[in-house]
Amino acid sequence: MFIRMKIQRLNMDNTWFIEFADLRILIDPWLFGQEIDFFSWFNTQWHRTPPVQLAEVPDFDLVLITQKYPDHFHQETLKKLQPKFVIGPQSIENQLNKILPDSKIISFNKGIHDINQKGMHIHHLPSARKIDPIYDALVLENGEQSIFLASHGFTSIDQWYNELKEFPPIHVMMSPFDHYKLPFFLGGTVAPGIEGLRKLAKSLNPKHVIATHDEDKHAKGLVSKFAKITKSPAYDKLQTYPELKNRILPFTNYKAIEI
């Protein structure tokens, strides 16, 4: 049975609210302040477009954190929200327990992990990138349809091809459109860009495609001096790609959309 989803952007980067079946999920909440990677001189970023206010965040059942970095795992926002239930990478489990001592914490690890909440299964698909696993993906499915979420892109589609075929059809695929590259000593390619997205869409055949984690943020520090960002082609150009044609949902504001 097809079940409609409600999706709402809460910042112009990677914070989303998704209502899927009976589960309300808040993804990567970063709603105020800066994100600092290690040291302010190394990398400091902040939103160019203000996110929604904390008071405007919809009621949610759980927070899902996709990556260990502070633009995904923003501790100050989490302290304000005080979620009752958080799912995130094993690498931040100790930090989550420290800042949210009264919350239930479930972590996913290197193996494929199936977390079942209210009939919703959240599967973790680790990538081949071991040291800095930014290309891990998550699949949210209820037995009828799926959401594929790769907040930095996913480069292990061949590795997981057979397993992905076992999931219900991909209703929504969320992944960056922009190409973001750093020198190898700072992490290399952080998001594979439109060609990586096209390969992913061709393999997954999603009904809808949503760009995420492409905000043009304010930035200062060492990382911003070395970063090379290639923006996605314009919407009209994207429509010429068969695997993306008539599939892209443009979320240009904070209005919720039902699909």
Secondary structure as the mmCIF struct_conf table of DSSP 4:
data_model
#
loop_
_struct_conf.conf_type_id
_struct_conf.id
_struct_conf.beg_label_comp_id
_struct_conf.beg_label_asym_id
_struct_conf.beg_label_seq_id
_struct_conf.end_label_comp_id
_struct_conf.end_label_asym_id
_struct_conf.end_label_seq_id
STRN STRN1 MET A 5 ARG A 9
BEND BEND1 LEU A 10 ASN A 14
STRN STRN2 TRP A 16 PHE A 20
TURN_TY1_P TURN_TY1_P1 ALA A 21 ASP A 22
STRN STRN3 LEU A 23 ILE A 27
BEND BEND2 ASP A 28 ASP A 28
BEND BEND3 PHE A 32 GLY A 33
STRN STRN4 GLN A 34 ILE A 36
BEND BEND4 ASP A 37 PHE A 39
TURN_TY1_P TURN_TY1_P2 SER A 40 PHE A 42
STRN STRN5 THR A 44 TRP A 46
BEND BEND5 ARG A 48 THR A 49
HELX_RH_3T_P HELX_RH_3T_P1 LEU A 54 GLU A 56
BEND BEND6 VAL A 57 VAL A 57
HELX_LH_PP_P HELX_LH_PP_P1 PRO A 58 ASP A 59
BEND BEND7 ASP A 61 ASP A 61
STRN STRN6 LEU A 62 LEU A 64
BEND BEND8 LYS A 68 TYR A 69
TURN_TY1_P TURN_TY1_P3 PRO A 70 HIS A 72
BEND BEND9 PHE A 73 PHE A 73
HELX_RH_AL_P HELX_RH_AL_P1 GLN A 75 LEU A 81
BEND BEND10 LYS A 84 LYS A 84
STRN STRN7 PHE A 85 PRO A 89
HELX_RH_3T_P HELX_RH_3T_P2 GLN A 90 ILE A 92
HELX_RH_AL_P HELX_RH_AL_P2 GLU A 93 ILE A 99
TURN_TY1_P TURN_TY1_P4 PRO A 101 ASP A 102
BEND BEND11 SER A 103 SER A 103
STRN STRN8 LYS A 104 PHE A 108
BEND BEND12 LYS A 110 GLY A 111
STRN STRN9 HIS A 113 GLN A 117
TURN_TY1_P TURN_TY1_P5 LYS A 118 GLY A 119
STRN STRN10 MET A 120 LEU A 125
BEND BEND13 ALA A 128 ALA A 128
BEND BEND14 ILE A 131 ASP A 132
TURN_TY1_P TURN_TY1_P6 ILE A 134 TYR A 135
STRN STRN11 ALA A 137 GLU A 141
BEND BEND15 GLY A 143 GLU A 144
STRN STRN12 SER A 146 LEU A 149
TURN_TY1_P TURN_TY1_P7 SER A 151 HIS A 152
TURN_TY1_P TURN_TY1_P8 ILE A 157 TRP A 160
HELX_RH_AL_P HELX_RH_AL_P3 TYR A 161 GLU A 166
BEND BEND16 PHE A 167 PHE A 167
HELX_LH_PP_P HELX_LH_PP_P2 PRO A 168 PRO A 169
STRN STRN13 ILE A 170 SER A 175
BEND BEND17 ASP A 178 ASP A 178
STRN STRN14 HIS A 179 LYS A 181
HELX_RH_3T_P HELX_RH_3T_P3 PHE A 184 LEU A 186
TURN_TY1_P TURN_TY1_P9 GLY A 187 GLY A 187
BEND BEND18 GLY A 188 GLY A 188
STRN STRN15 THR A 189 PRO A 192
HELX_RH_AL_P HELX_RH_AL_P4 GLY A 193 LEU A 204
BEND BEND19 LYS A 207 LYS A 207
STRN STRN16 HIS A 208 ALA A 211
BEND BEND20 HIS A 213 HIS A 213
STRN STRN17 HIS A 218 LYS A 220
BEND BEND21 GLY A 221 GLY A 221
HELX_RH_AL_P HELX_RH_AL_P5 LEU A 222 PHE A 226
STRN STRN18 LYS A 228 THR A 230
HELX_LH_PP_P HELX_LH_PP_P3 LYS A 231 ALA A 234
HELX_RH_AL_P HELX_RH_AL_P6 TYR A 235 LEU A 238
TURN_TY1_P TURN_TY1_P10 GLN A 239 THR A 240
BEND BEND22 TYR A 241 TYR A 241
TURN_TY1_P TURN_TY1_P11 PRO A 242 ARG A 247
STRN STRN19 ILE A 248 ILE A 248
BEND BEND23 ASN A 253 TYR A 254
STRN STRN20 ILE A 257 GLU A 258
#
